[in-house]
Amino acid sequence: MDVPVSYYLVLSGIVFSIGLIGVLIRRNIIIILLSIELMLNATNINFVAFSSYLGNLSGQVFVFFALTVAAAEVAVGLAIIIALYRHSASINIDDFRLLKW
Amino acid sequence: MGMIVFFYFASVIVATAALVVALRNPVYSALALLVMFFHVAGLFVTLHAEFLAIIQILVYAGAILVLYLFVVMLLNLRREERFHHQLTVGLFLGCMLFAEAVLLVVKGETSLGADLPALRESAQLTQGNTESIGELLYSTYLFPFEIASLILLVAMVGAVILTKKGILEAKG
């Protein structure tokens, strides 16, 4: 393995930034959730790279927990999207600017 | 050889990640994310994290993405404007964050490159990857493991309550 760990950090930084940009500029709530998945994957790449380079498996265990939380987040997030769509027949983020119903 | 494999995976990951954000149709975005998940799993294999690579494919590509596609196809989406009006601000903030990250890595590269390979040589794994992770998970991280199961239970109950119509009215 001759790839320096900084390459993995740059890759993970690129993917995280793309995910952040996606959260900020898209209007579709589903794409925003997909961008959050991108950010979670960027952190996972970071964890696994450091775990491999330090020879310590704890990083991989943390990726396991991050995966669990991602699955929970997707389930609840998609349920909220369905509830929102039922309420106002739209998943455009600009349509939900009121806190009361 | 390792460099070529890494650059292949990295370029595909970055390209598909950009496609996820840029594509107009949510189904295409989800499929681009699927390709990205597979390549991240390939990157995990090159880093000797075989268990996580399989879990990545099973959970992300198998479960999470199917859920996304299911919801995208369940909701009858009409064509709409793609980008938020804060497009420039978002792009600026994202590029700024990326520049900061690169600056940190580049400035700290000497210490990273010098210390890490030596550490790696000294800690060779004798067991298989899955076996080691299992032992760690059920000894050191037993309590977080149970918390994770609780999170999954709460998410399951929450998803059912949020989506099932009239489940709260029927009780009260």
Contacts between the chains, C-beta under 8 A, distances in Angstrom:
chain1	res1	chain2	res2	distance
A	1	B	2	5.5
A	1	B	46	7.4
A	1	B	47	7.7
A	2	B	2	4.9
A	2	B	3	6.4
A	3	B	2	5.4
A	3	B	3	6.0
A	3	B	6	4.6
A	4	B	109	7.7
A	4	B	112	7.4
A	4	B	113	5.7
A	5	B	112	5.8
A	5	B	113	7.9
A	5	B	116	5.5
A	6	B	105	4.9
A	6	B	106	7.7
A	6	B	109	5.1
A	6	B	112	5.6
A	6	B	113	7.0
A	7	B	6	6.5
A	7	B	10	7.4
A	9	B	101	7.4
A	9	B	105	4.8
A	10	B	101	7.6
A	10	B	102	6.2
A	10	B	105	5.9
A	11	B	10	4.8
A	11	B	13	6.7
A	11	B	14	7.2
A	13	B	98	5.6
A	13	B	101	3.6
A	13	B	102	6.3
A	13	B	105	7.2
A	14	B	14	5.4
A	14	B	17	7.6
A	14	B	98	6.5
A	15	B	13	6.3
A	15	B	14	6.8
A	15	B	17	5.1
A	16	B	97	7.6
A	16	B	98	7.9
A	16	B	101	7.5
A	17	B	94	4.7
A	17	B	95	7.0
A	17	B	97	5.4
A	17	B	98	3.8
A	17	B	101	7.4
A	18	B	14	7.5
A	18	B	17	4.6
A	18	B	18	5.8
A	18	B	20	7.7
A	18	B	21	5.8
A	18	B	94	7.3
A	19	B	17	7.2
A	19	B	21	7.8
A	20	B	93	7.1
A	20	B	94	4.9
A	20	B	97	6.1
A	21	B	21	6.2
A	21	B	90	5.5
A	21	B	91	6.0
A	21	B	93	7.8
A	21	B	94	3.5
A	21	B	95	7.9
A	22	B	20	6.7
A	22	B	21	3.7
A	23	B	90	8.0
A	24	B	84	7.2
A	24	B	86	6.5
A	24	B	89	7.2
A	24	B	90	3.0
A	24	B	91	7.9
A	24	B	93	6.3
A	24	B	94	6.7
A	25	B	21	7.5
A	25	B	83	5.2
A	25	B	84	5.2
A	25	B	86	6.8
A	25	B	87	4.9
A	25	B	90	3.9
A	25	B	91	6.7
A	26	B	21	6.7
A	26	B	82	7.1
A	26	B	83	6.6
A	26	B	84	6.5
A	27	B	80	6.8
A	27	B	81	6.2
A	27	B	82	6.9
A	27	B	83	6.8
A	27	B	84	5.2
A	28	B	26	6.1
A	28	B	77	7.9
A	28	B	80	7.3
A	28	B	82	7.8
A	30	B	26	5.0
A	30	B	29	7.9
A	30	B	68	6.8
A	30	B	71	6.8
A	30	B	72	5.9
A	31	B	20	7.4
A	31	B	21	7.2
A	31	B	26	6.1
A	31	B	29	5.7
A	33	B	68	7.5
A	34	B	20	5.5
A	34	B	26	7.9
A	34	B	29	5.7
A	34	B	30	6.6
A	34	B	33	5.6
A	34	B	68	6.8
A	35	B	20	6.9
A	35	B	21	6.3
A	37	B	33	6.5
A	37	B	60	7.7
A	37	B	64	7.2
A	38	B	17	5.5
A	38	B	20	6.3
A	38	B	21	7.8
A	38	B	33	7.4
A	38	B	36	7.6
A	41	B	36	7.2
A	41	B	37	7.3
A	41	B	40	5.6
A	41	B	60	7.9
A	44	B	40	7.1
A	44	B	52	7.9
A	44	B	56	7.8
A	45	B	40	6.4
A	45	B	43	6.5
A	48	B	43	7.7
A	48	B	44	5.5
A	48	B	47	5.2
A	48	B	49	4.9
A	48	B	52	6.3
A	49	B	47	6.2
A	51	B	47	7.7
A	51	B	49	7.0
A	52	B	47	4.1
A	52	B	48	5.7
A	52	B	49	6.6
A	52	B	120	7.5
A	53	B	116	4.6
A	53	B	117	7.6
A	53	B	119	7.2
A	53	B	120	5.3
A	54	B	116	6.9
A	54	B	119	5.5
A	54	B	120	6.8
A	54	B	123	7.2
A	55	B	119	6.3
A	55	B	120	5.2
A	55	B	122	7.0
A	55	B	123	2.7
A	55	B	124	7.2
A	55	B	125	7.2
A	56	B	123	6.9
A	57	B	125	7.7
A	57	B	132	5.3
A	57	B	133	5.9
A	57	B	136	5.4
A	58	B	136	6.8
A	58	B	140	7.6
A	58	B	141	7.9
A	60	B	49	5.4
A	60	B	51	7.2
A	60	B	52	5.5
A	60	B	129	7.8
A	60	B	133	5.7
A	61	B	133	6.2
A	61	B	136	5.4
A	61	B	137	5.8
A	61	B	140	8.0
A	61	B	141	5.3
A	63	B	49	7.7
A	63	B	52	5.5
A	64	B	52	7.1
A	64	B	55	7.0
A	64	B	133	7.2
A	64	B	137	7.0
A	65	B	141	7.9
A	65	B	144	6.1
A	65	B	148	5.6
A	67	B	55	6.4
A	67	B	56	7.5
A	67	B	59	5.6
A	67	B	60	7.5
A	68	B	148	4.3
A	68	B	151	6.3
A	68	B	152	6.3
A	69	B	148	7.6
A	69	B	151	6.4
A	70	B	60	7.7
A	70	B	64	6.8
A	71	B	59	6.3
A	71	B	63	6.8
A	71	B	64	6.2
A	71	B	152	6.9
A	71	B	155	7.4
A	72	B	151	5.1
A	72	B	152	5.8
A	72	B	154	7.3
A	72	B	155	3.4
A	73	B	155	7.7
A	74	B	64	5.0
A	74	B	67	5.9
A	74	B	68	7.3
A	75	B	67	7.2
A	75	B	155	4.7
A	75	B	156	6.8
A	75	B	158	7.6
A	75	B	159	4.4
A	76	B	155	5.3
A	76	B	158	5.1
A	76	B	159	5.7
A	76	B	162	7.2
A	78	B	67	5.9
A	78	B	68	7.2
A	78	B	71	4.8
A	78	B	159	7.5
A	79	B	158	6.8
A	79	B	159	4.1
A	79	B	160	7.9
A	79	B	162	3.8
A	79	B	163	4.7
A	80	B	162	6.1
A	81	B	71	6.3
A	81	B	75	7.5
A	82	B	71	6.6
A	82	B	74	7.3
A	82	B	75	7.4
A	82	B	162	7.4
A	82	B	163	5.2
A	83	B	162	5.1
A	83	B	163	6.5
A	85	B	75	5.2
A	86	B	165	7.6
A	91	B	75	6.4
A	91	B	77	7.1
A	92	B	80	5.8
A	93	B	84	7.1
A	94	B	84	7.5
